[in-house]
Amino acid sequence: MTTTRKPTTTEQLSLAFELYHRIPRGRKVTAQQLQLELASIGIERDIRTIQRNLDVVVHYLDVDKDTRSKPYGYSRHLNSHLVLGPRESVILKLSKALASVTLPSSMQLAIEAAFEPIAIHQQTYPGIKSTQGGPQKVHVELTQTATFTGLEKQFEPIALALTYQRMMTITLINHSVLKHIKPLGLIFSEAQFYLVYQTPNDEIHDIALNTVNKVKVSTFHFDYPIDFELAKYCLTSRDYPATQAHSKSSESA
C-alpha cells in the first residue's frame, strides 16, 4: 500500500502565497482560473487542494471571498500591502536595471526614488527564507550607446505632459517649433528616445528627443485617441528628417 507524502509547512506556505499573489485587486478570480495559472508554471494541484488553500488565504490575509454565486470569486483589498511573486519580482528588477542603463547617470537618483516605495512596502512570504543576490540576479546590456543630449532637461516636462495629457509646444535645435501637439508616448528604439505625438490636424508623428531644445507644457487637457496603440506605431523620423516634415504642419495649425 502506497502513502501520499504530506507536504511540508514550507511547501504549503509556498502554494498559499503562489495563490495569493495571483489574486487581483479590484476584480475577482475563481479557483478554477487559479488552478490553470498554477498548472501553466508546472504546479499541478487538484481543485479541492486549491479551494482549501484559498480558504486559508481568505482567513489570514486581506482577501475577500464572494459566495453570492458559483463559482466563488476571490479578490484582494484595494489597500492591501504589496506582495510580489517571483515573476513580478524579476520583472521589477529587470525594469529598474533597464531604466538604469537606458537613462542618463544624472537621473539615477530619480530612478531610485521611483522604485523606492515598492522596495519599502514590499513584503516577504512568512516562513520562507530570505533570498540572496537581490538586484545582482538581473543584468541588462545595450549593444549601442544611447544618445542623451538634453534628455535630463526635457524629460520632466515631457513626463508631466504625458501623465496629465497636457498639450505642449516644442522648440527644436534648428529653431523650428511644433505648436499645440498632443504627446502620446515615448518609444526607446536603437539607443534613442522618440516622442510620438498628435498634431492639431490629428496626424500622428514622432521626433527624436535629441533634436528637442525646449519644451513648454500647456494647461490645456486633451483626450487620448481611443484608436491609437503605441506598441503598433511605426517610427518615421528615423527615415525622414522629422524636424523639416513635422514642424511645418504644426506651425501652420
HELIX and SHEET records of a PDB file:
HELIX    1   1 THR A    9  TYR A   20  1                                  12    
HELIX    2   2 ALA A   31  SER A   40  1                                  10    
HELIX    3   3 ILE A   47  TYR A   60  1                                  14    
HELIX    4   4 PRO A   86  THR A  102  1                                  17    
HELIX    5   5 SER A  105  MET A  107  5                                   3    
HELIX    6   6 GLN A  108  HIS A  121  1                                  14    
HELIX    7   7 GLY A  134  LYS A  137  5                                   4    
HELIX    8   8 LEU A  151  TYR A  164  1                                  14    
HELIX    9   9 LEU A  209  THR A  211  5                                   3    
HELIX   10  10 LEU A  230  LYS A  232  5                                   3    
HELIX   11  11 ALA A  242  GLU A  251  1                                  10    
SHEET    1   A 3 VAL A  29  THR A  30  0                                        
SHEET    2   A 3 GLY A  73  ARG A  76 -1                                        
SHEET    3   A 3 VAL A  63  ASP A  66 -1                                        
SHEET    1   B 5 ILE A 204  ALA A 208  0                                        
SHEET    2   B 5 GLN A 192  GLN A 198 -1                                        
SHEET    3   B 5 VAL A 177  SER A 189 -1                                        
SHEET    4   B 5 ARG A 166  LEU A 172 -1                                        
SHEET    5   B 5 VAL A 212  HIS A 221 -1                                        
END                                                                             
